[in-house]
Amino acid sequence: MAELTIRRRSGTTQCFTEDLGNGVELDMVLIPGGTFHMGSPEDEPGYEDYDGPQHEVTVPTFFMGRYPVTQAQWRAVANSPQVKQKLELEPSHFKGNDLPVELVIWDEAVEFCARLSRDTGKQYGLPSEAQWEYACRAGTTTPFHFGNQITTELANYNGSSYNNGPSGQSAEKTTPVGSFPANAWGLHEMHGNVWEWCADNWHENYKGAPTDGSAWMKKNDEQSCVQRGGSWDNDPRYCRSASRLIYNRDDRSFNLGFRVMCEAPRTP
């Protein structure tokens, strides 16, 4: 892995920054390794059968993008030479440098990571489901990293009520990254704004799932992949830490983006 300098930010948060050129940067936050219970309990409001069964997973240390990939970051990487396929410079429905990129299929997100890996000498990729949920929870066990309830002051979703809680005003579009409070590990917009592609193929439940934090892939190249986090036009139950969604890997949607992970340097 290429040499990197880890710095502290916002108290105990540790991160490094990739310079993508022309003033565009990518903040990568250190996610400390640990063990957690993945999935939601059956009595959690909004629970679906594919959110369980809860199981213990041990996740090694890694880095996660502070925000979902923005349109400025996408453009910076999409301008570099292709690895396997072309990337459109302006794929998104909602336009803005600081808005999350959307209308990106799974293979294009993987291509973005491949170019970023080549250009930086580090190992970038889409997070596994386990990495994503572990990073989202940041040590919490509640439906959301900020507690048992959600409001439109804490996340960008459709504003409807969760478990008889308050309703709010929907933005009816994506919002600039960093508009909502970060979790304990310094990650923003893990709930709402855009769904985020994960590396895993879709499975109907967690029976037989890996317990080491790795992506759960099928032997044949399945077309169905996993998204996490909910989006600006979803009910709040879909924004829970444990909520999952299935898309075909070639599906495009203006509520679907991604964020990247980076492998931590190995120690001798």
Secondary structure, 3 states (H helix, E strand, C coil): CCCCCCEEECCCEEEEEEEEECCEEEEEEEECCEEEEECCCCCCCCCCHHHCCCEEEEECCEEEECCCCEHHHHHHHHCCCCCCCCCCCCCCCCCCCCCECCCCCHHHHHHHHHHHHHHHCCCEECCCHHHHHHHHHCCCCCCECCECCCCCCCCECCCCCCCCCCCCCCCCCCCCCCCCCCCCCCCCCCCECCEEEEEEECCCCCCCCCCCCCCCCCCCCCCEEEEECCCCCCCHHHHCCCCEEEEECCCCCCCEECCCEEECCCCC
